[in-house]
């Protein structure tokens, strides 16, 4: 079967602020755009399609009763601390911080803001370094790459097993 459309997309249910959410989210990420917007006869938005960094999404203003939970989140892989800080600061404004790189934005959607360095340190072949990075990450809200590296380096220097 040949198709030009992407066969899968995520659909998000918002109460009544889909238009604001889509405008906000697409303003933050490169390669993002607003696609089709479907309006009710009174002009309010019923549904919309958009892309975030090339990934397709759909959404509806479905009314109250169905809220986002942490069971579903969008993970943002960040090349460095400046990207972590950019996405963290923008997305948490009006929302709330959580642990280990997670936050909720002002629309209630959960995000994971994750530096690629975290995966590298957690996958370090030296178990002392890996455990130390994990313990450091577990104590953080926003992930701070320098603190992860310092914890890993301290474990290597000390030759001890943290935690």
Residue pairs with C-beta under 8 A, 6 or more apart in sequence:
6 56
8 56
9 49
9 55
9 56
9 57
9 58
10 55
10 56
10 57
10 58
11 57
11 58
11 59
11 60
12 18
12 21
12 57
12 58
12 59
12 60
12 68
12 109
13 59
13 60
13 62
13 66
14 21
14 59
14 60
14 61
14 62
14 107
15 61
15 62
15 63
15 64
16 44
16 61
16 63
17 61
17 107
18 45
18 47
18 48
18 59
18 60
18 61
19 37
19 45
19 48
20 107
21 59
21 107
21 109
22 34
22 48
22 50
22 59
23 34
24 105
24 106
24 107
25 32
25 50
25 52
26 32
26 33
26 34
26 50
26 51
26 52
28 87
28 90
28 91
29 52
29 53
30 53
31 51
31 53
31 54
32 50
32 51
32 52
32 53
32 54
33 50
33 51
34 48
34 49
34 50
35 48
35 49
35 50
35 51
36 48
36 49
37 45
37 47
37 48
37 49
38 45
38 46
38 47
38 48
39 45
39 46
40 46
44 61
45 61
46 60
46 61
47 58
47 59
47 60
47 61
48 58
48 59
49 56
49 57
49 58
49 59
50 56
50 57
50 59
51 57
52 74
67 108
68 104
68 107
68 108
68 109
68 110
69 110
70 98
70 102
70 110
72 110
73 102
73 109
73 110
73 111
73 112
74 109
74 110
74 111
74 112
75 111
75 112
75 114
76 87
76 111
76 112
76 113
76 114
77 114
77 115
77 116
78 84
78 87
78 113
78 114
78 115
78 116
79 115
79 116
80 115
80 117
80 145
81 115
81 144
81 145
81 146
83 115
84 113
84 114
84 115
84 142
84 143
84 144
84 145
85 142
87 111
87 113
88 103
88 113
88 142
91 103
91 105
91 111
91 113
92 103
92 104
92 105
93 106
94 105
94 106
95 103
95 104
95 105
95 106
95 107
95 108
96 103
96 104
97 103
97 141
97 142
98 104
98 110
98 141
99 138
99 140
99 141
100 137
100 138
100 140
100 141
100 143
101 112
101 113
101 114
101 118
101 137
101 140
101 141
101 142
101 143
102 110
102 111
102 112
102 113
103 110
103 111
103 113
103 141
104 110
104 111
105 111
113 142
113 143
114 143
115 143
115 145
115 148
117 145
117 148
117 149
118 133
118 137
118 143
118 145
118 148
121 129
121 130
121 133
121 148
121 149
121 152
122 130
122 133
122 134
122 137
123 130
124 130
124 133
124 152
126 156
127 161
128 155
128 156
128 159
128 160
128 161
128 162
129 152
129 153
129 155
129 156
130 152
131 155
131 161
131 162
131 163
132 151
132 152
132 154
132 155
132 162
133 148
133 149
133 151
133 152
135 151
135 162
135 163
136 147
136 148
136 150
136 151
136 152
137 143
137 148
140 147
151 162
155 161
155 162
